[in-house]
Amino acid sequence: MNQEKETIRELISKLSRCESQSVLVPVAGGRRKEPGKNTMGDVSRGPPDTLAQLGQTLATLKQRLENLEQSSRNNGSVQASSLKELLQNKIDDMEKQVLSRVNTLEERKPGQKNDTDQRNRVESTLTSLHQKINDLEKGQRSHSMRNFTYV
């Protein structure tokens, strides 16, 4: 139970970092503030770094879901179901933010094939992750997280 609470705290922390990453501050004259000192520590500022950070976050989510799935198998408690719901809601929010951020990055640099490929991989991974969460909520174990990979 404590491990699941820690998992939720870590996911909320990652969500907050993603939210902070997507906010750009306008300054006088309509220009955007130049990225200065990185006060977030491990959160990068450039589009490729942002996509890499999102990929790392997805991999972390995968691991957390595997832990949750294992825990629910071991104890089968009602609390595990409520934690799954909480995680599902947070992941849904994060998925929307990730896709919004990817769209924003893609709009800034149109025509770059690598960004489009990266976006497609992120969208595919999010879809797979979303399906796995739905299966977990329904109590299905047919799709193992071991088959889930971030490309």
Sequence and secondary structure as in RCSB ss.txt:
>XXXX:A:sequence
MNQEKETIRELISKLSRCESQSVLVPVAGGRRKEPGKNTMGDVSRGPPDTLAQLGQTLATLKQRLENLEQSSRNN
GSVQASSLKELLQNKIDDMEKQVLSRVNTLEERKPGQKNDTDQRNRVESTLTSLHQKINDLEKGQRSHSMRNFTY
V
>XXXX:A:secstr
 HHHHHHHHHHHHHHHHHHHHT   B GGG B    S TTSS   SHHHHHHHHHHHHHHHHHHHHHHHHHHHHH
  HHHHHHHHHHHHHHHHHHHHHHHHHHHHHHHSTT HHHHHHHHHHHHHHHHHHHHHHHHHTT  SS GGG   
 
